[in-house]
Amino acid sequence: DTQHDGTNHKQRTTRNTHILPNMSESNNKPPPESSTSPTKASTSPPQEEEEEEKQEWEIQLLASKKAGDTAFQSSNFTLAIQHYTSALSLDPSHYILYSNRSAAYLSNHEKSRALTDAKECIRLNPTWHEGV
């Protein structure tokens, strides 16, 4: 029985090695298909550019938010407000940024602006616990 199991194990290993090349072959198939279809290739660049722009936009937004968070934690509320405002210019529907900027305004003794941002945060997401 032991020799038979060993043989099965070797056969399984052999089968697995046959499966792996087939998997890699299937992984190699999509690039030739996309390169052989001129319609997809002609429409792909604008879509890819949109995705790249979106990624850059998201990267800029997150960098501005992070810079605002860092400034806020350092009690540099004016700088935090500037960074949150910059991030909001990229996504004016980002309710968390309104909440963060509201906190920065409040910490900077700008109560009216803090209230305006708090209301906008609640308007954008009425169920968000920090906006209420």
Buried (B, 14 or more C-beta within 10 A) or exposed (E): EEEEEEEEEEEEEEEEEEEEEEEEEEEEEEEEEEEEEEEEEEEEEEEEEEEEEEEEEEEBBEEBBEBBBEBBEEEBBEBBBBBBBBBBEBBEEBBBBBBBBBBBBBBBEBEEBBEBBBEBBBEBBEEBEBBE
